[in-house]
Amino acid sequence: VAAMQDDENADLVFSCTKGGRNLRITAWELATGSIQRTYSCDAEGGGSCVYLLGKDYLLCSLKTLPFIYVWNIRKEQVHLKIACPGCVGALACSPEGTYCAGAVGEKIYVWEVSSGHLLAVISQHYQPVAVLRFTDDGTHFISGGSDARVIVWRLGSVLSEAFVTSGHSIPYSPGADRTVPCPSLTRHVWSDHSLPVTDIHCGTGGLRARVVTVSLDQTAKLYELSSGQLLASLLFDSGLTSVAMDLAAHRLFAGGSTGKIFQVNLFLHHPSSAPQHSSVGFNHEGSTDQHSCFKGHTKAVRGLAVCSWGHQLVSVAEDSTGRVWDIISRQELRSSPLKGPVSSMFLARGVRLSPPSKTLPSNLPPLQPFRKQLHYSAFAQGRGGEGKALPTVPIVIEGIDPLCDLSTLKDCDCGFNLPADSIHSSQVEGLEVHKLTQEMSELKDVHRRLYGFVVDELIDKPVD
C-alpha cells in the first residue's frame, strides 16, 4: 500500500500558460498542490501544447512561432530549441518516446526522436489539426481537426509508406509535398461532429480501448477503437473543450467552455439492456447519479486528467487556476493559482523531480533537432547518392495469437502494412531477407514443439 501511495504522490501536473511575453510551464504535485519547477523562456504568445517525452524531456510548442522548446525536467533552463516547418498546433509522443508527431496546419509530421529524421508527412484533414493522441501500445495515433474529422492512423503503415509505395522508390525534390493518399494509412475516419474537434482521449488496452472525442458542437462521441463503431453520443448544454476518462473507462469527464465539468457514468445500466448506439442529452440543471457536474471554474476548461488511483480529478482552465476534485463527492479538494490563463496540461504518472540540492546521474537518451526535409537516404543508393542503408523502423507487433500459424503474420492486422512483395524485392535495400527468413523458420519450429508438448503431455495425459 505504501508503494502505491508513493506512486500516487509521484503524479505531476505540467500546465502551460498562454499570453504575455514569457512562456511559462508550471510543474506541481497532484497530491499536495506544491509547485516543484517552473520552466520559462522568452516567447511571445504563450505555448500551444505541452507534452512529456519519456520521463526525461518536456516539450512545448508555440502558438505564433515555428519552434518547439525542450527542457530537461530536472533543470529549469532550456535544453534545446527546435525549428519546425511552421507553427505546431498539436503535439504528441509515442509512449516509449521513440517517435514524435506534430501538426503544422492540416499536415502531420512524424519524426524519429533519436536521430531527428523526418520519417513521414501525411495529410487527410482539410483544416488545421487541433489535437493528436497516441494509443497506449504505440501502434496507432489519432488526430482531430477543425474540419470536424477524427482520423485513426496506423503508425506502422505511415512509417512503411514513407519508404515503400507499391514496391517502387520515390525520389524527393525540395519543396515537394510528400503525402501519400493511401487508404491503408488510416484505420478509421470519423465524421460525426459538426464543429471543430477540441480534444481526444484514448483509453487503455491497445486496440481494445475506447476513444472519446469532444467538439464545440456540444457533443461527446464514444467509439470502439478496434471496430470503429460509435457506441454513444452525449449532448451537453455548452461547447466542450476537454475530455478525460478513468483508467477503467467507467466515468467520462467533459470540460465545457463555460467552466463546468460534466461527469457521465458509462456503465450505470446493465450492458445487455443498452442499445449498441445510444444518444443521450444532458442538462447540468438536472443532475442525477448518472450525470453530475463539477462547478468551480469560471472560464473554459483546457485540461482534464484522472489520478493513478482513480479517485481524484485534476482540471486547469483559462481562469488561471488548477483544481483537484474528489470524484465520489464532487467536492473541490484544493485550488492552485497559476500565473496566467492555461492553454494545455499534461499529467505525468510515476515521474519524480529530485530536490535541487541533490544531483542525480544523468542517463538521458540522445535528443536531436528535428529535420525539415524527409529522410530519403535509403533511395540514394544506385541513384548517385551517398548510398546509406535503409534505417531500421522498430515496430512492436502486439495482439498476435500465440497459437496462430506464423506464416500468416503478413495477413494479420497489426498496424504494420508493408507490401507482401516488398520483402523479397531487390528495390528495397537494407532488409536482411535471409536473416528474417531464418528467424521465422526457428520460431515456427519452437511453436511446433511447444504445441506438441501441450497436446501430448497436458491434454492427452490421463488424470490420476
HUCORNOR-V819484 format. One record per residue. N is the residue number from 1. NEAR is the number of other C-alpha atoms within 8 Angstrom. Layout:
# HUCORNOR-V819484
N,NEAR ; N,NEAR
This chain:
# HUCORNOR-V819484
1,4 ; 2,5 ; 3,6 ; 4,7 ; 5,8 ; 6,8 ; 7,11 ; 8,13 ; 9,9 ; 10,12 ; 11,17 ; 12,14 ; 13,13 ; 14,13 ; 15,14 ; 16,16 ; 17,16 ; 18,14 ; 19,11 ; 20,8 ; 21,9 ; 22,12 ; 23,17 ; 24,13 ; 25,11 ; 26,14 ; 27,12 ; 28,12 ; 29,14 ; 30,13 ; 31,7 ; 32,5 ; 33,10 ; 34,6 ; 35,9 ; 36,9 ; 37,8 ; 38,10 ; 39,11 ; 40,11 ; 41,8 ; 42,7 ; 43,9 ; 44,10 ; 45,13 ; 46,16 ; 47,16 ; 48,14 ; 49,14 ; 50,16 ; 51,12 ; 52,12 ; 53,10 ; 54,8 ; 55,6 ; 56,10 ; 57,11 ; 58,12 ; 59,12 ; 60,12 ; 61,17 ; 62,17 ; 63,11 ; 64,7 ; 65,7 ; 66,12 ; 67,13 ; 68,13 ; 69,12 ; 70,13 ; 71,14 ; 72,12 ; 73,9 ; 74,7 ; 75,6 ; 76,11 ; 77,8 ; 78,12 ; 79,8 ; 80,8 ; 81,10 ; 82,10 ; 83,9 ; 84,12 ; 85,7 ; 86,9 ; 87,14 ; 88,17 ; 89,17 ; 90,14 ; 91,15 ; 92,11 ; 93,14 ; 94,11 ; 95,11 ; 96,6 ; 97,10 ; 98,10 ; 99,10 ; 100,13 ; 101,12 ; 102,13 ; 103,16 ; 104,15 ; 105,11 ; 106,13 ; 107,13 ; 108,12 ; 109,13 ; 110,12 ; 111,14 ; 112,12 ; 113,13 ; 114,9 ; 115,8 ; 116,12 ; 117,11 ; 118,15 ; 119,12 ; 120,13 ; 121,12 ; 122,11 ; 123,10 ; 124,7 ; 125,11 ; 126,6 ; 127,9 ; 128,14 ; 129,18 ; 130,14 ; 131,14 ; 132,16 ; 133,12 ; 134,14 ; 135,15 ; 136,10 ; 137,8 ; 138,12 ; 139,15 ; 140,13 ; 141,13 ; 142,12 ; 143,13 ; 144,16 ; 145,17 ; 146,12 ; 147,11 ; 148,14 ; 149,15 ; 150,12 ; 151,12 ; 152,12 ; 153,13 ; 154,15 ; 155,13 ; 156,12 ; 157,13 ; 158,12 ; 159,11 ; 160,11 ; 161,11 ; 162,9 ; 163,10 ; 164,13 ; 165,9 ; 166,6 ; 167,11 ; 168,7 ; 169,10 ; 170,8 ; 171,6 ; 172,7 ; 173,5 ; 174,5 ; 175,4 ; 176,6 ; 177,4 ; 178,7 ; 179,8 ; 180,7 ; 181,6 ; 182,5 ; 183,5 ; 184,8 ; 185,11 ; 186,10 ; 187,9 ; 188,8 ; 189,9 ; 190,7 ; 191,8 ; 192,7 ; 193,11 ; 194,7 ; 195,10 ; 196,13 ; 197,19 ; 198,15 ; 199,13 ; 200,15 ; 201,11 ; 202,12 ; 203,12 ; 204,10 ; 205,8 ; 206,10 ; 207,6 ; 208,9 ; 209,12 ; 210,12 ; 211,12 ; 212,13 ; 213,13 ; 214,17 ; 215,17 ; 216,13 ; 217,10 ; 218,12 ; 219,14 ; 220,13 ; 221,13 ; 222,12 ; 223,12 ; 224,13 ; 225,11 ; 226,7 ; 227,5 ; 228,8 ; 229,7 ; 230,10 ; 231,11 ; 232,12 ; 233,13 ; 234,11 ; 235,11 ; 236,11 ; 237,8 ; 238,9 ; 239,13 ; 240,17 ; 241,16 ; 242,15 ; 243,17 ; 244,12 ; 245,14 ; 246,10 ; 247,10 ; 248,6 ; 249,10 ; 250,10 ; 251,12 ; 252,13 ; 253,12 ; 254,15 ; 255,17 ; 256,15 ; 257,12 ; 258,11 ; 259,14 ; 260,15 ; 261,12 ; 262,13 ; 263,13 ; 264,10 ; 265,10 ; 266,9 ; 267,8 ; 268,6 ; 269,7 ; 270,7 ; 271,6 ; 272,5 ; 273,6 ; 274,8 ; 275,6 ; 276,6 ; 277,8 ; 278,9 ; 279,8 ; 280,8 ; 281,7 ; 282,10 ; 283,8 ; 284,11 ; 285,4 ; 286,6 ; 287,10 ; 288,6 ; 289,5 ; 290,9 ; 291,12 ; 292,11 ; 293,11 ; 294,10 ; 295,7 ; 296,7 ; 297,12 ; 298,8 ; 299,10 ; 300,15 ; 301,19 ; 302,15 ; 303,13 ; 304,16 ; 305,10 ; 306,13 ; 307,13 ; 308,9 ; 309,6 ; 310,9 ; 311,9 ; 312,11 ; 313,13 ; 314,13 ; 315,12 ; 316,16 ; 317,17 ; 318,13 ; 319,11 ; 320,12 ; 321,14 ; 322,12 ; 323,12 ; 324,13 ; 325,12 ; 326,12 ; 327,9 ; 328,5 ; 329,5 ; 330,9 ; 331,8 ; 332,10 ; 333,8 ; 334,8 ; 335,10 ; 336,8 ; 337,7 ; 338,11 ; 339,6 ; 340,10 ; 341,13 ; 342,17 ; 343,14 ; 344,14 ; 345,16 ; 346,11 ; 347,9 ; 348,10 ; 349,11 ; 350,9 ; 351,9 ; 352,7 ; 353,7 ; 354,8 ; 355,5 ; 356,5 ; 357,4 ; 358,6 ; 359,6 ; 360,5 ; 361,4 ; 362,4 ; 363,4 ; 364,5 ; 365,5 ; 366,5 ; 367,8 ; 368,8 ; 369,9 ; 370,13 ; 371,10 ; 372,7 ; 373,6 ; 374,11 ; 375,7 ; 376,9 ; 377,12 ; 378,12 ; 379,12 ; 380,12 ; 381,11 ; 382,7 ; 383,6 ; 384,7 ; 385,8 ; 386,7 ; 387,11 ; 388,8 ; 389,8 ; 390,10 ; 391,6 ; 392,4 ; 393,5 ; 394,4 ; 395,7 ; 396,5 ; 397,9 ; 398,5 ; 399,5 ; 400,8 ; 401,5 ; 402,4 ; 403,6 ; 404,7 ; 405,7 ; 406,8 ; 407,5 ; 408,8 ; 409,7 ; 410,7 ; 411,5 ; 412,7 ; 413,6 ; 414,10 ; 415,11 ; 416,12 ; 417,11 ; 418,10 ; 419,8 ; 420,6 ; 421,7 ; 422,12 ; 423,10 ; 424,6 ; 425,8 ; 426,5 ; 427,8 ; 428,11 ; 429,8 ; 430,7 ; 431,7 ; 432,6 ; 433,8 ; 434,6 ; 435,7 ; 436,8 ; 437,8 ; 438,8 ; 439,8 ; 440,9 ; 441,8 ; 442,8 ; 443,9 ; 444,10 ; 445,8 ; 446,8 ; 447,9 ; 448,8 ; 449,8 ; 450,8 ; 451,9 ; 452,8 ; 453,9 ; 454,9 ; 455,9 ; 456,9 ; 457,8 ; 458,8 ; 459,7 ; 460,7 ; 461,7 ; 462,4 ; 463,3 ; 464,2
